[in-house]
Amino acid sequence: MKFVAFERQAQGTGASRRLRRAGKVPGIVYGGSAAPQAIELDHNALWQAVQKEAFHTSILEMELGGQTTKVVLRAVQYHPFKPQVLHVDFQRVDENTRLRKKVPLHFVNAENSPAVKADKCLINHVATELEIECLATQLPDFIEVDLGNLHKGQSLHVSDLKLAPGVKVVTHGKPNPTIATVVEPVEEVVAAPTAAPADDKKGKKGKK
């Protein structure tokens, strides 16, 4: 994906507020052999871009001052309640840059698994993304999780994933995190209707 950025001259809190009022977003790009550089972007174009999954996970091409640089999105700061981006961070990358970045999981074939097809189970997605470590050139847009072989009573773990060479999942000390679990259907027990107790006084004559 490509986007256009512009060099930002004025810096500081007041300057950032003026930029936002003018429909711009302040940001910074850092990394590589060049010094960090303050940039600004058109808010509407950036807002459309951040709605796309690939903008968060892909190697991006940033056009700045007539030159194109490969970068990855590192951080986005949003307004707490307005649909507004307040600040963005990008990192320059090349073929030697090693990254740690979260990528989404795309689950496929659940409907064809024996757990769902034969046993009418549900599959619970325990994780929706994973942090991975790899070279920038190996960064995947997403990791596909094939659920087609899951059976009743099974779970899917990180060790079951098929990762591209050079891509490693960062588990933060957990030996083999769970990705998805099979949830068995719950049978509803319908209670039989309880008859109302008969009124034993009905029809009896009172004593004189």
C-alpha contacts under 8 A as a table, 3 or more apart, distances in Angstrom:
res1	aa1	res2	aa2	distance
1	M	54	A	7.82
1	M	55	F	6.95
1	M	58	S	7.58
1	M	59	I	7.44
1	M	60	L	5.11
1	M	61	E	6.08
2	K	60	L	5.87
2	K	61	E	4.61
2	K	62	M	5.92
2	K	63	E	7.41
3	F	60	L	7.67
3	F	61	E	6.44
3	F	62	M	5.25
3	F	63	E	6.25
4	V	41	L	6.94
4	V	62	M	5.79
4	V	63	E	4.79
4	V	64	L	6.34
5	A	39	I	6.31
5	A	40	E	5.82
5	A	41	L	5.02
5	A	42	D	7.80
5	A	62	M	6.67
5	A	63	E	6.03
5	A	64	L	5.23
6	F	39	I	5.45
6	F	40	E	5.27
6	F	41	L	6.35
6	F	64	L	5.71
6	F	65	G	6.78
7	E	37	Q	7.62
7	E	38	A	6.31
7	E	39	I	4.59
7	E	40	E	6.31
7	E	64	L	7.15
7	E	65	G	7.31
8	R	11	Q	7.34
8	R	26	P	7.59
8	R	38	A	5.29
8	R	39	I	4.53
8	R	40	E	5.58
9	Q	38	A	7.52
10	A	15	A	5.82
11	Q	14	G	7.79
11	Q	15	A	5.45
11	Q	16	S	6.66
11	Q	38	A	7.92
12	G	15	A	5.36
12	G	16	S	6.20
13	T	16	S	5.14
13	T	17	R	6.30
14	G	17	R	5.17
14	G	18	R	6.38
15	A	18	R	5.14
15	A	19	L	6.23
16	S	19	L	5.02
16	S	20	R	6.27
16	S	25	V	7.74
16	S	26	P	6.19
17	R	20	R	5.18
17	R	21	R	6.28
18	R	21	R	5.12
18	R	22	A	6.28
19	L	22	A	5.06
19	L	23	G	6.50
19	L	24	K	5.06
19	L	25	V	6.45
19	L	26	P	7.02
20	R	23	G	5.10
20	R	24	K	4.93
20	R	25	V	5.77
20	R	26	P	7.70
20	R	43	H	7.99
20	R	86	L	7.49
21	R	24	K	7.28
23	G	42	D	6.38
23	G	43	H	5.47
23	G	44	N	7.46
24	K	40	E	6.34
24	K	41	L	5.51
24	K	42	D	4.73
24	K	43	H	4.90
25	V	40	E	5.35
25	V	41	L	5.14
25	V	42	D	6.29
25	V	43	H	5.54
25	V	85	V	6.79
25	V	86	L	6.07
25	V	87	H	5.94
25	V	88	V	7.57
26	P	38	A	7.49
26	P	39	I	6.03
26	P	40	E	4.51
26	P	41	L	6.68
26	P	86	L	7.10
26	P	87	H	5.32
26	P	88	V	6.82
27	G	38	A	5.96
27	G	39	I	5.05
27	G	40	E	5.62
27	G	41	L	7.57
27	G	87	H	5.27
27	G	88	V	4.60
27	G	89	D	5.62
27	G	90	F	7.85
28	I	36	P	6.84
28	I	37	Q	5.62
28	I	38	A	4.51
28	I	39	I	5.38
28	I	40	E	7.95
28	I	88	V	6.63
28	I	89	D	5.08
28	I	90	F	6.28
29	V	36	P	5.67
29	V	37	Q	5.40
29	V	38	A	6.62
29	V	39	I	7.14
29	V	89	D	5.94
29	V	90	F	4.61
29	V	91	Q	5.53
29	V	92	R	6.82
30	Y	34	A	7.41
30	Y	35	A	6.55
30	Y	36	P	4.22
30	Y	37	Q	6.45
30	Y	89	D	7.99
30	Y	90	F	6.49
30	Y	91	Q	5.03
30	Y	92	R	5.97
31	G	34	A	6.79
31	G	35	A	7.33
31	G	36	P	6.86
31	G	91	Q	5.38
31	G	92	R	5.00
31	G	93	V	7.16
32	G	35	A	7.97
32	G	92	R	5.75
32	G	93	V	6.56
32	G	94	D	7.89
41	L	45	A	7.91
41	L	46	L	6.87
42	D	45	A	5.59
42	D	46	L	6.16
43	H	46	L	5.05
43	H	47	W	5.88
43	H	84	Q	7.84
43	H	85	V	7.13
44	N	47	W	5.07
44	N	48	Q	6.32
45	A	48	Q	5.31
45	A	49	A	6.33
46	L	49	A	4.95
46	L	50	V	6.19
46	L	85	V	7.99
47	W	50	V	5.37
47	W	51	Q	6.66
47	W	84	Q	7.34
47	W	85	V	6.86
48	Q	51	Q	5.54
48	Q	52	K	7.37
49	A	52	K	5.60
49	A	55	F	6.22
50	V	53	E	7.31
50	V	55	F	6.00
50	V	56	H	7.03
51	Q	55	F	7.89
52	K	55	F	5.63
52	K	56	H	7.43
53	E	56	H	5.62
53	E	57	T	6.69
54	A	57	T	5.10
54	A	58	S	5.32
54	A	141	D	6.21
55	F	58	S	5.86
55	F	60	L	7.21
55	F	73	L	7.30
56	H	72	V	7.55
56	H	73	L	5.85
57	T	72	V	7.47
57	T	73	L	7.56
57	T	101	K	7.83
57	T	102	K	7.52
57	T	103	V	6.00
57	T	139	L	7.81
57	T	140	P	7.39
57	T	141	D	5.27
57	T	142	F	7.44
58	S	72	V	6.71
58	S	139	L	7.07
58	S	140	P	7.15
58	S	141	D	5.50
59	I	70	K	6.43
59	I	71	V	5.86
59	I	72	V	5.28
59	I	136	A	7.43
59	I	139	L	7.63
60	L	70	K	5.59
60	L	71	V	5.19
60	L	72	V	5.79
60	L	73	L	7.85
61	E	68	T	6.13
61	E	69	T	5.63
61	E	70	K	4.76
61	E	71	V	6.28
62	M	68	T	5.40
62	M	69	T	5.19
62	M	70	K	6.22
62	M	71	V	6.69
63	E	66	G	6.33
63	E	67	Q	5.55
63	E	68	T	4.41
63	E	69	T	6.51
64	L	67	Q	5.39
64	L	68	T	6.32
64	L	69	T	7.68
69	T	92	R	7.01
70	K	92	R	5.88
70	K	93	V	5.75
70	K	94	D	6.94
71	V	90	F	6.09
71	V	91	Q	5.20
71	V	92	R	4.30
71	V	93	V	5.36
72	V	90	F	5.57
72	V	91	Q	5.35
72	V	92	R	6.68
72	V	93	V	7.12
73	L	76	V	7.87
73	L	88	V	7.69
73	L	89	D	6.23
73	L	90	F	4.62
73	L	91	Q	6.54
74	R	88	V	7.64
74	R	89	D	5.30
74	R	90	F	5.21
74	R	91	Q	6.42
75	A	88	V	5.66
75	A	89	D	5.03
75	A	90	F	7.19
76	V	85	V	7.09
76	V	86	L	7.66
76	V	87	H	5.96
76	V	88	V	4.66
76	V	89	D	6.61
77	Q	85	V	5.99
77	Q	86	L	5.35
77	Q	87	H	5.09
77	Q	88	V	6.35
78	Y	83	P	7.62
78	Y	84	Q	5.86
78	Y	85	V	4.53
78	Y	86	L	5.36
78	Y	87	H	7.30
79	H	82	K	5.45
79	H	83	P	6.79
79	H	84	Q	5.40
79	H	85	V	6.17
79	H	86	L	6.15
85	V	88	V	7.69
93	V	96	N	7.71
93	V	97	T	5.51
93	V	136	A	6.54
94	D	97	T	5.39
94	D	136	A	6.64
94	D	137	T	7.42
95	E	135	L	6.86
95	E	136	A	6.18
95	E	137	T	5.62
96	N	135	L	6.59
96	N	136	A	7.31
97	T	135	L	5.68
97	T	136	A	5.59
98	R	133	E	7.16
98	R	134	C	5.61
98	R	135	L	4.27
98	R	136	A	5.84
99	L	132	I	7.92
99	L	133	E	5.53
99	L	134	C	5.54
99	L	135	L	5.87
99	L	136	A	6.01
100	R	131	E	6.60
100	R	132	I	5.53
100	R	133	E	4.44
100	R	134	C	6.80
101	K	131	E	5.32
101	K	132	I	5.56
101	K	133	E	6.65
102	K	129	E	6.35
102	K	130	L	5.30
102	K	131	E	3.98
102	K	132	I	6.10
103	V	129	E	5.44
103	V	130	L	5.61
103	V	131	E	6.27
103	V	132	I	7.21
103	V	140	P	7.48
103	V	141	D	6.71
103	V	142	F	5.43
103	V	143	I	7.07
104	P	128	T	5.97
104	P	129	E	4.10
104	P	130	L	6.52
104	P	141	D	7.67
104	P	142	F	5.08
104	P	143	I	6.44
105	L	127	A	7.77
105	L	128	T	5.33
105	L	129	E	5.09
105	L	130	L	7.22
105	L	142	F	5.78
105	L	143	I	4.96
105	L	144	E	5.92
105	L	145	V	6.57
106	H	128	T	7.90
106	H	142	F	6.67
106	H	143	I	6.08
106	H	144	E	4.80
106	H	145	V	5.86
107	F	110	A	7.41
107	F	144	E	6.05
107	F	145	V	4.73
107	F	146	D	6.13
107	F	147	L	6.85
108	V	144	E	7.14
108	V	145	V	6.12
108	V	146	D	5.13
108	V	147	L	6.00
108	V	148	G	7.40
109	N	112	N	5.30
109	N	113	S	6.64
109	N	146	D	5.98
109	N	147	L	5.33
109	N	148	G	4.76
110	A	113	S	5.39
110	A	116	V	6.86
110	A	123	I	7.23
110	A	146	D	7.56
110	A	147	L	4.96
110	A	148	G	5.55
111	E	116	V	5.86
111	E	117	K	6.24
111	E	148	G	7.45
112	N	116	V	6.91
112	N	117	K	5.93
112	N	148	G	5.42
113	S	116	V	5.47
113	S	117	K	5.84
113	S	118	A	7.95
113	S	147	L	6.36
113	S	148	G	4.17
113	S	149	N	5.31
113	S	150	L	5.48
113	S	151	H	6.82
114	P	117	K	5.02
114	P	118	A	5.11
114	P	119	D	6.67
114	P	148	G	7.49
114	P	149	N	6.80
114	P	150	L	6.31
114	P	151	H	5.29
114	P	152	K	7.37
115	A	118	A	5.93
115	A	119	D	5.10
115	A	120	K	6.39
115	A	121	C	5.41
115	A	122	L	7.51
115	A	150	L	5.89
115	A	151	H	4.37
115	A	152	K	4.74
115	A	182	V	7.09
116	V	119	D	5.63
116	V	120	K	4.59
116	V	121	C	4.72
116	V	122	L	6.14
116	V	123	I	7.66
117	K	120	K	5.89
117	K	121	C	7.89
119	D	152	K	6.87
119	D	184	E	7.91
120	K	184	E	7.51
120	K	185	P	6.67
121	C	152	K	7.12
121	C	182	V	6.55
121	C	183	V	5.65
121	C	184	E	4.70
121	C	185	P	5.35
122	L	182	V	5.88
122	L	183	V	5.01
122	L	184	E	6.43
122	L	185	P	7.04
123	I	180	A	6.65
123	I	181	T	5.70
123	I	182	V	4.62
123	I	183	V	5.82
124	N	180	A	5.48
124	N	181	T	5.22
124	N	182	V	6.23
124	N	183	V	6.66
125	H	128	T	6.70
125	H	179	I	6.34
125	H	180	A	4.59
125	H	181	T	6.80
126	V	178	T	6.65
126	V	179	I	5.18
126	V	180	A	5.02
126	V	181	T	7.04
127	A	130	L	7.39
127	A	178	T	7.52
127	A	179	I	5.22
127	A	180	A	7.02
130	L	169	V	6.91
130	L	170	V	7.58
131	E	169	V	6.01
131	E	170	V	5.48
131	E	171	T	7.62
132	I	167	V	6.65
132	I	168	K	5.46
132	I	169	V	4.35
132	I	170	V	5.30
133	E	167	V	5.98
133	E	168	K	5.20
133	E	169	V	6.30
133	E	170	V	6.59
134	C	138	Q	6.14
134	C	139	L	6.43
134	C	166	G	5.92
134	C	167	V	4.95
134	C	168	K	6.49
135	L	138	Q	5.27
135	L	139	L	6.59
135	L	166	G	7.49
135	L	167	V	7.92
136	A	139	L	5.27
138	Q	164	A	7.99
138	Q	166	G	7.17
138	Q	167	V	7.09
139	L	167	V	7.73
140	P	143	I	6.88
143	I	163	L	7.52
145	V	161	L	6.58
146	D	149	N	7.64
147	L	150	L	5.69
150	L	154	Q	6.29
150	L	155	S	7.39
150	L	156	L	7.72
150	L	182	V	7.64
151	H	154	Q	5.63
151	H	182	V	7.53
152	K	182	V	6.19
152	K	183	V	7.84
152	K	184	E	7.14
153	G	182	V	6.07
153	G	183	V	7.68
153	G	184	E	7.76
154	Q	181	T	6.49
154	Q	182	V	5.95
155	S	178	T	6.99
155	S	179	I	7.59
155	S	180	A	5.75
155	S	181	T	4.32
155	S	182	V	6.13
156	L	160	D	6.35
156	L	178	T	5.95
156	L	179	I	5.44
156	L	180	A	5.08
156	L	181	T	6.28
157	H	160	D	5.39
157	H	161	L	7.23
157	H	176	N	6.16
157	H	177	P	5.66
157	H	178	T	4.31
157	H	179	I	5.06
157	H	180	A	7.05
158	V	161	L	5.51
158	V	169	V	7.74
158	V	176	N	5.69
158	V	177	P	5.74
158	V	178	T	6.42
158	V	179	I	6.40
159	S	176	N	6.43
163	L	167	V	6.20
163	L	168	K	7.61
164	A	167	V	5.67
171	T	174	K	5.31
171	T	175	P	6.96
171	T	176	N	7.40
171	T	177	P	7.08
174	K	177	P	6.11
178	T	181	T	7.53
199	D	202	K	5.52
200	D	203	G	7.94
200	D	204	K	7.92
201	K	204	K	5.56
